[in-house]
């Protein structure tokens, strides 16, 4: 066994020891239970807010009406026309209920007075003959357009009869391959899934070294273990926490997915590489995305020594993640374009963009090259972070002097 192999095994053992130490220190705490259940807490608040907003919206929608002032003999025609038009829209997008009123004196004056009807919100009022009606409306021009179409449909029914002239036969078909739009949608979901997971999980890497800098533990570790092994071990330890989180909620979501109604069909969202291959690539790209962003955040956060500095770093870190998501989303919507190529090559956006490519393109060899490229940049970011930490913090002699020492050395080099 050569000396290089022995040294490599020793460094690997040291890295895994650091990873195990950080993993157990994070998982076996009461705070981790709150972190694990954070989606339930956030979802509960979101559900409460959504129910409140839906209740207000539903209450307002129940009071909306469109009014038609017409002779009683036209009632059956208008009801048939209204029923035929409502079949074309879903219940959520359906126009307000139709309120039929018999004319009383001046029809236009009655139409104006209809807007003052108590206990209901009248959005539009129509009066006059079907061939040339007058439609009054307030802010909802959509309801006015519906009444115009209703008058046209009523005129057709009045001339041809209520019975339909055509009786269609509906046959559902299944496409041999998903449409381009469906693949773009699947690509966007892949990009968003990795973005959401990394946004929620990778940010915690920023503060992993602040406490150990304050209590001088990092100096003991740096004296016994190479800094690169410390950084990589901490990154792997926090990645283990992320995998535990994703595994737990993945199991929960898989059980919830079995409860979806049968009319929900996900076959149209089939990725170009197939579901099984896509699942493997999604896991691989989540891993590289976490390691890439985590290594950058770890290197930046290692220069901060207080919670205030860490909080100040949170905003630019979030902006960086959102920027990578925007770039990868544009790539998913325009596969093969220069934007897509830029997103696939740039290290921090590459995992997001390549996950989208797996949904759009069946080729597999680019993914092998992309994963190797991304892992190379993980090694580069860890090396740079460790060297900056060694120059800016360990040589400064003060945990609070990392940024100032680093900038002072950089300016003196110029």
C-alpha positions, 0 to 999 in steps of 0.5 A: 500500500503506497503512502498516497493511498494511506494518506487518502484513506486517512483523510477520508476517515477524518472527513467521515468523522467530522460528517458523523459528528455534525450529523449527530449533533444536528439530528439528536436535538429537540430543535431538529424535530421542529425543523423536520415538522417545519413544512407542517407548521408553514403549511398550517399557517398557509392553509389558515390564511388560504381558508380565510381568503377563500371564505372572503372570496366565496362570500363575495362571489355568492353575492354577484349577479348578472341581470337581464330585463326581458319579457316572461315569454323569453325566459325559457330561451334565456335559461337554455342559452345560459345553461349551454354557455355554462357548460363551456367553463369550469365551476371556478371560472363560471360567470355569476348567476343569471337574474331574470327580471320582467320589464317595469316601465322604462327599461333603461331606468330599471337597468340603472336602478338594478345596480342599487339592488340591496344584498347583492352585487350586480356586475352587468345589466342587459335590456332590449331585444336580443338582436341589439341589446344595451348592456350596462356594466361597472368594473366587470367587462367580462360579465358584460361580454358574457351577456353579449354572448348570451343574447347571441345564443338566445337569438340562435335558440329563438330562431332554431329551437331549444333542441341542439342541432348537432349531437357530438360523440366524445372519444378520449385518446392517449398520445404516444408521446407527451407534447412539447408543452407537457415536457416544458411543464415537467422541466419546470417542476423539476427545476422548481423541486430542486430549487425549493429543496435547496432553498429550504435546506442549504441555507443552514450551512451558513451558520455551522461554523459560527459557534465553533469559531466562538468557542475555539473548537475550530482551532482544535479541529484545524490543528488535527485535521486538514481544513479541506477535510473539515469543510467537506465533512461539515458539508457532508454532515449537513447533507446527511441531515437534508437527505433524512429530511427529504426521505421522511417527507418523500415517504409521506408525499408518496403515501398522499399521492396514492389518495389522488383522484383517478381523473388526475393523470400525470402521464402527460408529464412523463420526462423524456428520459423516463420516470425511473431514470429521471428519478435517479437524475433528480436525486443526483442533481439535488445532491450536486446542487446542495453540495455546490450551494452548500460549499459556497455558503460554507465558505462565505459563512465561515468568515462570519463570527456572529449571528448578526453577520450571518443574518446579513449574509442571508439576503444575498444568499437568497438572492443568489438562489432565486437568480439561479432558479430564474436562469434555470427556469428560462432554460427549461422554457427554451431548451437548446437556446443560448440561455439553456447552454449558459445555465447548463454550463454555469456551475451554480445553475447547472444542476437546476438546468440539467434536471430540466433538460432530463425532462426535455431531452432523452440524451443521457451522455450530457448528464454524465459530463454535467455531474462530473463538471459539477463535482469538480466545482464542489472540490474547487469551492471547498478548496477556495473556502478552506484557504480563505478561512485559513488566511482570513480567520486562523491567521488573524488570531481573532474570530471576529477579524475574519472579513477585515483580515481577509480584505486587508491582506487582499488590499496589501497584495494589490 
